[in-house]
């Protein structure tokens, strides 16, 4: 599972992010449907403002669904909860625990990802410190998270060309608008509403993303 965030090959993968609030019973079914819809590299539990015990309860219920499908399970913001839940890792934003603190708390084997918004310098700093991936965005307006930052597709292309640490593109990404990010070399697309609110259901959304990933990979392979 740890290898899910360490690849940097030609084929983009999905990084699912939970809604900020969930009904655990119904969302477990949605998550299973999504994971059964096609390849997914990682899932992030992002329950903003939820009590600690609710996050741990959700992790206890959802993490086995991910692990049964070899999908990494990551908790947002809180390295202490990631440690207590025995999650595969944590994602920290710029207002959360510093990378070094998260790494010290979780150890060398855990995944620690870092939000870098539209800053290559922040990405380089995180990569040099040992981050397992860096997240850039937002690339599009997002219904799940307000952002005043507008990242550019060229940033992904530069990162893909220059760096080995995987990049994650985030922010308003759907199966309809994702192709430029995939073509630019994003290793992962972090998606929330683009999967959970998809008209034909989360499984169909994951399948639609994977069709784009495969089409772009085939095009690159044919041009090589």
C-alpha positions as CSV (number, residue, x, y, z in Angstrom):
1,X,0.0,0.0,0.0
2,X,2.8,2.4,0.8
3,X,4.0,2.0,-2.8
4,X,0.7,3.6,-4.0
5,X,2.1,7.0,-3.3
6,X,5.7,6.3,-4.5
7,X,5.2,5.7,-8.2
8,X,6.1,8.2,-10.8
9,X,5.2,6.4,-14.0
10,X,3.2,7.4,-17.1
11,X,-0.2,6.4,-15.8
12,X,-2.1,8.8,-13.5
13,X,-4.0,7.3,-10.6
14,X,-7.0,8.4,-8.5
15,X,-6.6,9.7,-5.0
16,X,-10.1,9.8,-3.5
17,X,-11.0,12.3,-0.8
18,X,-14.1,11.9,1.4
19,X,-16.7,14.5,1.8
20,X,-16.3,16.8,4.8
21,X,-19.3,15.2,6.5
22,X,-20.6,11.6,6.0
23,X,-23.2,9.2,7.1
24,X,-20.9,6.3,7.9
25,X,-23.2,3.5,6.9
26,X,-24.2,4.9,3.6
27,X,-20.8,6.3,2.8
28,X,-19.2,2.9,3.4
29,X,-21.4,1.6,0.5
30,X,-20.4,4.5,-1.7
31,X,-16.7,3.9,-1.0
32,X,-17.0,0.3,-1.8
33,X,-18.7,1.1,-5.1
34,X,-16.0,3.7,-5.9
35,X,-13.2,1.3,-5.2
36,X,-14.8,-1.4,-7.2
37,X,-15.2,0.9,-10.2
38,X,-11.5,0.8,-11.2
39,X,-8.0,1.6,-10.1
40,X,-7.6,3.8,-7.1
41,X,-4.2,4.6,-5.4
42,X,-5.3,6.2,-2.2
43,X,-8.2,7.3,-0.1
44,X,-8.1,10.3,2.3
45,X,-10.5,10.6,5.2
46,X,-11.2,14.3,5.5
47,X,-13.8,15.0,8.1
48,X,-13.4,18.6,8.8
49,X,-14.4,19.6,12.3
50,X,-15.5,16.1,13.4
51,X,-14.7,15.0,16.9
52,X,-11.7,12.8,17.3
53,X,-13.7,9.7,18.2
54,X,-15.9,10.1,15.1
55,X,-12.7,10.2,12.9
56,X,-11.3,7.1,14.6
57,X,-14.7,5.3,14.3
58,X,-14.8,6.2,10.6
59,X,-11.3,5.0,10.1
60,X,-12.0,1.7,11.8
61,X,-15.0,1.1,9.5
62,X,-13.5,2.4,6.2
63,X,-9.8,1.4,6.3
64,X,-10.5,-2.3,6.0
65,X,-12.5,-1.6,2.8
66,X,-9.4,0.2,1.3
67,X,-6.9,-2.3,2.5
68,X,-8.9,-5.2,1.0
69,X,-8.4,-3.5,-2.3
70,X,-4.7,-2.5,-1.7
71,X,-5.7,1.2,-1.5
72,X,-3.6,3.4,0.9
73,X,-5.7,4.9,3.7
74,X,-4.7,8.5,4.7
75,X,-6.1,10.8,7.3
76,X,-6.2,14.6,6.7
77,X,-4.6,17.1,9.0
78,X,-4.0,15.1,12.1
79,X,-0.9,12.9,12.4
80,X,-1.9,12.0,15.9
81,X,-5.2,10.5,14.7
82,X,-3.4,8.8,11.8
83,X,-1.0,7.2,14.3
84,X,-3.9,6.2,16.7
85,X,-5.9,4.7,13.8
86,X,-2.8,2.9,12.4
87,X,-3.5,4.6,9.0
88,X,-1.0,4.4,6.2
89,X,-0.2,8.1,6.5
90,X,-1.4,11.7,6.9
91,X,-1.8,14.7,4.6
92,X,-0.9,18.0,6.1
93,X,-1.9,21.4,4.8
94,X,0.0,24.7,5.3
95,X,-2.0,25.5,8.4
96,X,-1.6,22.0,9.9
97,X,1.2,20.2,11.7
98,X,4.6,20.8,10.0
99,X,6.0,18.0,7.9
100,X,8.8,17.3,10.4
101,X,6.3,16.9,13.3
102,X,4.1,14.6,11.2
103,X,7.1,12.5,10.2
104,X,8.4,12.2,13.7
105,X,5.0,11.2,15.0
106,X,4.3,8.5,12.3
107,X,7.8,7.2,11.6
108,X,9.7,6.5,8.5
109,X,7.4,4.0,6.9
110,X,4.3,6.1,6.9
111,X,3.2,8.3,4.0
112,X,3.3,12.0,4.6
113,X,1.9,14.3,1.9
114,X,2.1,18.1,1.9
115,X,-0.1,20.8,0.4
116,X,2.0,23.2,-1.7
117,X,-0.8,25.1,-3.4
118,X,0.8,26.9,-6.4
119,X,4.3,27.1,-5.0
120,X,7.2,25.2,-6.6
121,X,9.5,26.4,-3.8
122,X,7.2,24.9,-1.2
123,X,7.1,21.7,-3.2
124,X,10.9,21.6,-3.4
125,X,11.2,22.2,0.3
126,X,8.7,19.4,1.1
127,X,10.4,17.0,-1.3
128,X,13.8,17.7,0.1
129,X,12.5,17.2,3.6
130,X,11.3,13.7,2.6
131,X,7.6,14.1,1.7
132,X,6.1,11.2,-0.1
133,X,4.1,13.4,-2.4
134,X,3.3,17.1,-2.9
135,X,-0.2,18.4,-3.7
136,X,-0.7,21.4,-6.0
137,X,-3.9,23.3,-6.6
138,X,-6.6,24.4,-6.8
139,X,-6.7,23.9,-10.6
140,X,-10.5,24.5,-10.9
141,X,-13.2,26.0,-8.6
142,X,-14.1,23.4,-6.0
143,X,-17.6,22.9,-4.4
144,X,-16.0,21.2,-1.4
145,X,-13.2,23.6,-0.5
146,X,-12.8,27.4,-0.8
147,X,-9.5,28.4,-2.4
148,X,-8.0,31.8,-3.4
149,X,-5.1,30.0,-5.2
150,X,-5.1,29.3,-8.9
151,X,-2.5,26.7,-9.8
152,X,-1.4,26.4,-13.5
153,X,-1.2,23.2,-15.5
154,X,2.4,24.2,-16.5
155,X,3.4,23.7,-12.9
156,X,2.6,20.0,-13.1
157,X,4.5,19.6,-16.4
158,X,7.6,21.3,-14.8
159,X,7.3,19.1,-11.7
160,X,6.9,15.9,-13.8
161,X,10.0,16.7,-15.8
162,X,12.2,17.8,-13.0
163,X,11.3,15.8,-9.9
164,X,10.8,12.2,-8.9
165,X,8.6,12.9,-5.9
166,X,5.0,12.3,-7.0
167,X,2.6,15.2,-7.6
168,X,-1.1,15.3,-6.7
169,X,-3.4,17.7,-8.5
170,X,-6.4,18.9,-6.5
171,X,-9.3,21.3,-6.8
172,X,-12.6,20.9,-8.6
173,X,-11.4,18.0,-10.8
174,X,-13.9,15.9,-12.7
175,X,-13.7,13.3,-15.4
176,X,-14.7,15.9,-17.9
177,X,-12.0,18.5,-17.1
178,X,-9.1,16.3,-15.9
179,X,-7.4,15.5,-19.2
180,X,-5.0,18.5,-19.3
181,X,-3.8,17.6,-15.8
182,X,-3.2,14.0,-16.8
183,X,-1.4,15.1,-20.0
184,X,0.8,17.4,-18.0
185,X,2.1,14.5,-15.9
186,X,0.1,14.6,-12.6
187,X,0.9,11.3,-10.8
188,X,-2.4,11.5,-8.9
189,X,-5.7,13.4,-9.2
190,X,-7.3,14.1,-5.8
191,X,-11.0,14.0,-6.3
192,X,-14.0,14.4,-4.0
193,X,-17.3,15.7,-5.4
194,X,-16.2,14.6,-8.9
195,X,-16.7,11.1,-7.7
196,X,-19.3,11.3,-4.9
197,X,-21.7,13.6,-6.8
198,X,-21.3,11.9,-10.2
199,X,-24.7,11.4,-11.8
200,X,-24.2,7.7,-12.5
201,X,-22.7,6.9,-9.1
202,X,-19.2,6.7,-7.7
203,X,-18.2,3.5,-9.4
204,X,-19.1,4.9,-12.8
205,X,-17.1,8.1,-11.9
206,X,-13.9,6.1,-11.1
207,X,-14.3,4.1,-14.3
208,X,-14.7,7.4,-16.3
209,X,-11.5,8.8,-14.7
210,X,-9.6,5.6,-15.5
211,X,-10.7,5.7,-19.1
212,X,-9.0,9.1,-19.4
213,X,-5.9,7.9,-17.7
214,X,-5.6,4.9,-20.0
215,X,-6.3,6.9,-23.1
216,X,-3.5,9.4,-22.2
217,X,-1.1,6.6,-21.2
218,X,-1.8,4.9,-24.6
219,X,-1.2,8.1,-26.5
220,X,2.1,8.7,-24.7
221,X,3.2,5.1,-25.3
222,X,2.4,5.4,-29.0
223,X,4.4,8.6,-29.3
224,X,7.5,7.1,-27.5
